[in-house]
Amino acid sequence: HGPGTKLEASIAVQSNSVEGGVRTVVLTRPLQGRSAQHYSFDMSRASEKFIAAFGHDLTFAQHARHASGTLSFQAVGQRSCICRDGLRSFFNGQAFPYPTNCRAAPASDLLQQRNPSCFGDTYAGG
């Protein structure tokens, strides 16, 4: 693949701090992309998968590190609730727990302990 096209910046740095050796950077940007080449978020979805990578230096080359994850969207100024509905639990309308590695013994004791990562009804918040 090629290096792509450099896009006009679309984020604003709200804060950049270091505490206990951990840097926290808070960024904001509009949900609608600045151009057709910028990503636009679809707020009818509760989450969005993403990939991230960075290089060793400014030379176009193999990534130094890469990862993937999921952004979960929450409404600002509104409560987020974990609710029980029969045997299934929900968090902001999504089934909870999300797919997990809750395996039976001897591979794991999470099921035996009714760990909140496997059972939404045992989640106490935090």
Residue pairs with C-beta under 8 A, 6 or more apart in sequence:
3 60
5 37
7 34
7 35
7 37
7 38
8 34
8 35
10 29
10 30
10 33
10 34
10 38
11 27
11 28
11 29
12 27
12 28
12 29
13 25
13 26
13 27
14 26
14 27
14 28
15 24
15 25
15 26
16 23
16 24
16 25
16 26
17 23
17 24
18 24
31 40
31 41
31 43
32 40
32 41
33 39
33 40
41 48
41 73
42 48
43 73
45 73
46 72
46 73
46 92
46 93
46 94
47 70
47 71
47 72
47 73
47 94
48 70
48 71
48 73
49 68
49 69
49 70
49 71
50 68
50 69
50 70
50 71
51 66
51 67
51 68
52 66
52 67
52 68
52 69
53 63
53 64
53 65
53 66
53 67
54 63
54 64
54 65
54 66
55 61
55 62
55 63
55 64
56 64
72 92
74 80
74 92
80 91
80 92
81 91
81 92
82 89
82 90
82 91
82 96
82 120
82 123
82 125
83 89
83 90
83 91
84 90
84 120
84 121
88 95
88 96
88 120
89 95
89 96
89 97
89 119
89 120
89 121
89 123
90 96
90 120
91 120
96 120
96 123
97 116
97 117
97 118
97 119
97 120
100 110
100 117
100 118
101 108
102 108
102 110
102 111
102 115
102 117
102 118
103 110
103 111
104 111
105 111
105 112
110 117
110 118
111 118
114 122
115 122
116 122
116 123
116 124
